[in-house]
Amino acid sequence: MTPLEPCDHVSDNNVCLYSQVPAVVKKLVASWQSKNCFDHIGPVSIPSHQTIIDITYLVRQLLFPGYFTQAKLYASNLEYYIGQKSTELYEQLTEQITMAIRHDCRRINLPCTNCEARGHHLALAFIKTLPQITATLAEDIRATLDGDPATNSADEVIFSYPGLLATSIYRMAHELFLLKVPIIPRIMTEHAHSLTGIDIHPGATIGPGLFIDHGTGVVIGETSIIGENVRLYQGVTLGALSLPRDAGIKLQQVKRHPTIEDEVIIYANAIILGGETVIGRRSIIGGNIWLTESVPPDTRVMLKRPELIFSEKKTAAAKKEKKMS
């Protein structure tokens, strides 16, 4: 009987390459020291990406009590539950806003901005907006129920519709954006983007009654203005015209994205570009449209019907039968 060869795990230690790792570490450190790469090394804490995401879901528990919690809610314990969650939100948000302001001070060398006091004031100011956000989201849900025959349940919309998830996170992020809270609003909306494929900049202005159907691929730029009771389908882009390379500096305060007035419907994959482009109220924009000019109210914009070509599919059996005949 041939003896078994010894396991290479036991006999061969020459495969370990730990000794080569320190050289790579030295190159990484050198690249950061050169300031050609980006890092955040220093005594000032940066906001926690994961904590901000956790705050997003904590806010959803307050906006939709009873939907996203394991606790059973009754009329008798609702005020206690809302109070407990609101206090938790205040503490966590204050800490993250304070770090965000302090991080901005370090990044652009600002004088002292009283970050701690501002963190407390801004967190409270945000919490005060929650009743209005709740009322606006109720109109978004009603618009979804009115516009989508595939559901007749608000529960289904709240639990499972990606359009409402993206819209609800946008609405909380937008309030923080209006309060001029750095970085946190964008982390929130980009998290929603990663989950749903719906990209809404927190700076966009969107009226109540928004219904995003299906949603994947929807893009709403920072300076977009959307009126009330607007319906968007998948792949819709509200974007900017071609921008120069230095647009990130020159065009920050310029309106670059279109205005969509009340009760407009925009079908799948329509692309509407430009800060001066206005889609008038009650207009309908068909699928696959490319628009860089304004549309008057009560207008239907459609592509000319393409020519369809139907041809008989030639199978091997059909060819053989035709040959025999």
C-alpha positions as CSV (number, residue, x, y, z in Angstrom):
1,M,0.0,0.0,0.0
2,T,1.4,3.4,-1.1
3,P,1.9,5.7,1.9
4,L,0.0,9.0,1.8
5,E,2.0,12.1,1.0
6,P,2.1,14.6,4.0
7,C,-0.4,17.5,3.8
8,D,1.2,20.6,2.3
9,H,-0.4,22.7,5.2
10,V,2.0,20.9,7.5
11,S,5.1,20.6,5.4
12,D,5.2,23.7,3.2
13,N,5.4,27.1,4.9
14,N,7.0,28.9,1.9
15,V,3.6,29.9,0.4
16,C,3.0,32.7,3.1
17,L,3.6,36.1,1.7
18,Y,3.1,38.2,4.8
19,S,6.5,39.7,4.4
20,Q,5.4,41.6,1.3
21,V,2.5,43.4,2.9
22,P,4.5,46.1,4.7
23,A,5.9,47.4,1.4
24,V,2.3,48.0,0.2
25,V,1.4,49.7,3.5
26,K,4.3,52.1,3.1
27,K,3.0,53.0,-0.4
28,L,-0.5,53.6,0.9
29,V,0.7,55.8,3.7
30,A,2.9,57.7,1.2
31,S,0.0,58.3,-1.2
32,W,-2.1,59.8,1.7
33,Q,0.8,62.0,2.8
34,S,1.2,63.4,-0.7
35,K,-2.5,64.7,-0.5
36,N,-3.1,63.4,-4.0
37,C,-5.6,60.9,-2.5
38,F,-8.5,61.4,-0.1
39,D,-8.5,60.5,3.6
40,H,-10.0,61.6,6.8
41,I,-7.2,61.3,9.3
42,G,-7.2,63.6,12.3
43,P,-8.9,64.3,15.7
44,V,-12.2,65.5,14.3
45,S,-14.8,62.7,14.0
46,I,-16.7,62.3,10.8
47,P,-20.5,61.4,10.8
48,S,-21.2,57.7,10.9
49,H,-22.6,56.4,7.7
50,Q,-24.3,53.5,9.4
51,T,-25.8,55.6,12.2
52,I,-27.3,58.0,9.6
53,I,-28.9,55.0,7.9
54,D,-30.2,53.8,11.2
55,I,-31.6,57.3,11.9
56,T,-33.4,57.1,8.5
57,Y,-35.3,54.0,9.7
58,L,-35.9,55.4,13.1
59,V,-37.7,58.4,11.4
60,R,-39.8,55.9,9.3
61,Q,-41.0,54.3,12.6
62,L,-42.2,57.8,13.6
63,L,-43.8,58.6,10.2
64,F,-45.6,55.2,10.0
65,P,-46.2,54.1,13.6
66,G,-46.9,50.4,14.0
67,Y,-45.5,49.4,10.5
68,F,-41.8,49.1,11.2
69,T,-41.5,48.0,14.8
70,Q,-41.8,44.8,16.7
71,A,-43.7,46.5,19.5
72,K,-47.5,46.3,19.4
73,L,-49.0,49.7,19.5
74,Y,-52.4,50.7,21.1
75,A,-54.0,54.0,21.8
76,S,-52.9,53.6,25.4
77,N,-49.2,53.3,24.7
78,L,-48.9,55.3,21.5
79,E,-47.8,58.6,23.1
80,Y,-45.2,56.8,25.2
81,Y,-43.8,55.0,22.1
82,I,-43.7,58.2,20.1
83,G,-42.0,60.1,23.0
84,Q,-39.4,57.4,23.4
85,K,-38.6,57.2,19.7
86,S,-38.5,61.0,19.4
87,T,-36.1,61.3,22.3
88,E,-33.9,58.6,20.8
89,L,-34.0,60.4,17.4
90,Y,-33.1,63.7,19.1
91,E,-30.0,62.3,20.8
92,Q,-28.7,60.4,17.7
93,L,-29.4,63.2,15.2
94,T,-27.9,65.9,17.5
95,E,-24.7,63.9,17.6
96,Q,-24.5,63.3,13.9
97,I,-25.4,66.9,12.9
98,T,-22.7,68.2,15.3
99,M,-20.1,65.9,13.8
100,A,-21.2,66.9,10.3
101,I,-20.8,70.7,11.1
102,R,-17.5,70.1,12.8
103,H,-16.3,68.1,9.8
104,D,-17.2,70.9,7.4
105,C,-15.4,73.4,9.6
106,R,-12.2,71.3,9.4
107,R,-12.6,70.6,5.7
108,I,-12.9,74.3,4.6
109,N,-11.1,75.9,7.6
110,L,-14.1,77.8,9.0
111,P,-14.0,79.8,12.3
112,C,-15.9,78.3,15.2
113,T,-19.5,77.8,14.2
114,N,-20.8,76.6,17.7
115,C,-21.4,73.2,16.3
116,E,-22.7,71.6,19.5
117,A,-25.4,74.3,20.1
118,R,-26.3,74.2,16.4
119,G,-26.5,70.4,16.4
120,H,-29.2,70.6,19.2
121,H,-31.2,73.4,17.5
122,L,-31.2,71.7,14.1
123,A,-32.1,68.3,15.4
124,L,-35.1,69.9,17.2
125,A,-36.0,71.9,14.1
126,F,-36.1,68.7,12.1
127,I,-38.3,66.9,14.6
128,K,-40.7,69.7,14.4
129,T,-41.2,69.1,10.6
130,L,-42.3,65.4,11.2
131,P,-46.0,66.2,11.4
132,Q,-45.9,68.0,8.1
133,I,-43.9,65.2,6.5
134,T,-46.4,62.7,7.7
135,A,-49.3,64.7,6.2
136,T,-47.5,65.0,2.8
137,L,-46.7,61.3,2.7
138,A,-50.3,60.5,3.3
139,E,-51.1,62.4,0.1
140,D,-48.3,60.5,-1.7
141,I,-50.0,57.2,-0.6
142,R,-53.4,58.4,-1.7
143,A,-52.0,59.4,-5.1
144,T,-50.5,55.9,-5.4
145,L,-53.8,54.2,-4.5
146,D,-55.6,56.4,-7.0
147,G,-53.1,55.8,-9.8
148,D,-52.3,52.2,-9.5
149,P,-55.0,49.5,-10.1
150,A,-52.5,46.8,-9.0
151,T,-53.1,47.6,-5.4
152,N,-56.0,48.7,-3.2
153,S,-54.1,48.6,0.1
154,A,-52.2,51.4,1.8
155,D,-50.4,48.7,3.9
156,E,-49.1,47.1,0.7
157,V,-47.9,50.5,-0.6
158,I,-46.2,51.4,2.7
159,F,-44.5,48.0,3.2
160,S,-43.4,47.2,-0.3
161,Y,-43.5,50.1,-2.9
162,P,-40.0,51.3,-3.7
163,G,-41.4,54.6,-5.0
164,L,-42.8,55.4,-1.5
165,L,-39.6,54.3,0.2
166,A,-37.5,56.6,-1.9
167,T,-40.0,59.4,-1.6
168,S,-40.3,59.1,2.2
169,I,-36.5,59.2,2.6
170,Y,-36.3,62.1,0.2
171,R,-38.9,64.1,2.2
172,M,-37.0,63.7,5.5
173,A,-33.6,64.4,3.8
174,H,-35.1,67.5,2.1
175,E,-36.0,69.1,5.4
176,L,-32.5,68.6,6.6
177,F,-31.2,70.1,3.3
178,L,-33.4,73.1,3.9
179,L,-31.9,73.4,7.4
180,K,-28.4,73.5,5.7
181,V,-27.3,70.3,7.5
182,P,-24.1,69.1,5.7
183,I,-23.6,65.7,4.1
184,I,-26.4,63.8,6.1
185,P,-29.2,64.5,3.6
186,R,-27.2,63.1,0.7
187,I,-26.2,60.0,2.6
188,M,-29.9,59.4,3.2
189,T,-31.1,59.8,-0.4
190,E,-28.1,57.8,-1.8
191,H,-29.0,55.0,0.5
192,A,-32.5,55.0,-0.9
193,H,-31.0,55.1,-4.4
194,S,-28.9,52.0,-3.6
195,L,-32.1,50.2,-2.4
196,T,-34.6,51.2,-5.1
197,G,-32.7,52.5,-8.1
198,I,-34.6,55.8,-7.6
199,D,-32.2,58.8,-7.4
200,I,-33.7,61.9,-5.9
201,H,-31.4,64.7,-4.8
202,P,-32.4,66.1,-1.4
203,G,-32.4,69.6,-2.8
204,A,-35.2,69.0,-5.3
205,T,-38.6,70.7,-4.5
206,I,-41.5,68.2,-4.8
207,G,-45.1,68.9,-4.0
208,P,-47.5,66.4,-2.3
209,G,-49.2,63.6,-4.2
210,L,-46.1,62.3,-6.0
211,F,-46.5,58.8,-7.4
212,I,-43.4,57.0,-8.7
213,D,-44.6,53.8,-10.4
214,H,-42.1,50.9,-10.6
215,G,-39.4,53.5,-10.3
216,T,-36.1,51.8,-11.3
217,G,-33.9,54.3,-13.1
218,V,-35.8,57.5,-12.1
219,V,-33.4,60.5,-11.7
220,I,-34.6,63.8,-10.2
221,G,-31.8,66.4,-10.1
222,E,-31.0,68.9,-7.4
223,T,-32.8,72.0,-8.8
224,S,-35.8,70.2,-10.2
225,I,-39.2,71.6,-9.2
226,I,-42.2,69.2,-9.2
227,G,-45.7,70.3,-8.5
228,E,-48.6,68.5,-6.9
229,N,-50.1,65.1,-8.0
230,V,-47.3,64.3,-10.5
231,R,-46.9,60.7,-11.8
232,L,-43.5,59.4,-13.0
233,Y,-42.8,56.0,-14.4
234,Q,-39.6,54.0,-14.5
235,G,-36.5,55.4,-16.2
236,V,-37.7,59.1,-16.2
237,T,-34.8,61.5,-16.0
238,L,-35.2,65.2,-14.9
239,G,-31.7,66.2,-15.6
240,A,-29.3,69.0,-16.7
241,L,-28.1,69.8,-20.1
242,S,-24.4,69.1,-21.0
243,L,-22.2,70.7,-18.4
244,P,-18.6,72.0,-18.6
245,R,-15.9,70.3,-16.7
246,D,-15.8,73.0,-14.0
247,A,-19.6,73.0,-13.5
248,G,-19.2,71.6,-10.0
249,I,-17.9,75.1,-8.9
250,K,-19.5,77.5,-11.4
251,L,-23.1,76.2,-11.5
252,Q,-23.8,75.2,-7.9
253,Q,-26.4,78.0,-7.4
254,V,-27.8,77.9,-11.0
255,K,-31.1,76.1,-11.8
256,R,-30.1,73.3,-14.0
257,H,-33.1,70.9,-13.9
258,P,-36.6,71.2,-15.3
259,T,-39.9,72.3,-13.7
260,I,-42.8,69.9,-13.8
261,E,-46.1,71.6,-13.0
262,D,-49.2,70.1,-11.3
263,E,-50.9,66.9,-12.5
264,V,-48.3,66.0,-15.1
265,I,-47.8,62.4,-16.2
266,I,-44.4,61.3,-17.5
267,Y,-44.2,57.8,-19.0
268,A,-41.3,55.4,-19.0
269,N,-37.8,56.4,-20.1
270,A,-38.7,60.0,-20.9
271,I,-35.7,62.4,-20.6
272,I,-36.4,66.0,-19.8
273,L,-33.4,68.3,-19.5
274,G,-32.6,71.9,-18.7
275,G,-33.2,74.5,-16.0
276,E,-35.5,76.6,-18.3
277,T,-37.6,73.7,-19.4
278,V,-41.1,73.8,-18.0
279,I,-43.7,71.1,-18.5
280,G,-47.1,72.8,-18.2
281,R,-49.8,71.5,-15.8
282,R,-51.9,68.5,-16.8
283,S,-49.6,67.6,-19.7
284,I,-48.7,64.1,-20.7
285,I,-45.2,63.1,-21.8
286,G,-45.1,59.8,-23.6
287,G,-42.4,57.1,-23.2
288,N,-38.9,57.5,-24.7
289,I,-39.3,61.2,-25.3
290,W,-36.3,63.5,-25.2
291,L,-37.2,67.1,-24.3
292,T,-35.1,70.2,-23.9
293,E,-37.8,72.7,-24.5
294,S,-40.9,73.8,-22.6
295,V,-44.4,72.3,-23.1
296,P,-47.6,74.3,-22.7
297,P,-50.3,73.2,-20.2
298,D,-52.7,70.5,-21.4
299,T,-50.4,69.2,-24.0
300,R,-49.8,65.6,-25.1
301,V,-46.2,64.9,-26.4
302,M,-45.9,61.5,-28.1
303,L,-43.5,59.9,-30.6
304,K,-44.8,59.2,-34.1
305,R,-45.8,55.5,-34.3
306,P,-42.9,53.5,-35.6
307,E,-43.3,51.2,-38.6
308,L,-43.5,47.6,-37.4
309,I,-42.3,44.8,-39.6
310,F,-43.9,41.3,-39.3
311,S,-42.2,38.4,-41.1
312,E,-43.0,34.7,-41.2
313,K,-40.6,32.6,-39.0
314,K,-39.0,29.9,-41.3
315,T,-38.6,26.7,-39.3
316,A,-36.8,23.7,-40.7
317,A,-40.0,21.7,-40.8
318,A,-41.8,24.4,-42.8
319,K,-38.9,24.6,-45.3
320,K,-39.0,20.8,-45.7
321,E,-42.8,20.7,-46.2
322,K,-42.6,23.5,-48.8
323,K,-39.8,21.7,-50.7
324,M,-41.8,18.4,-50.8
325,S,-44.9,20.2,-52.2
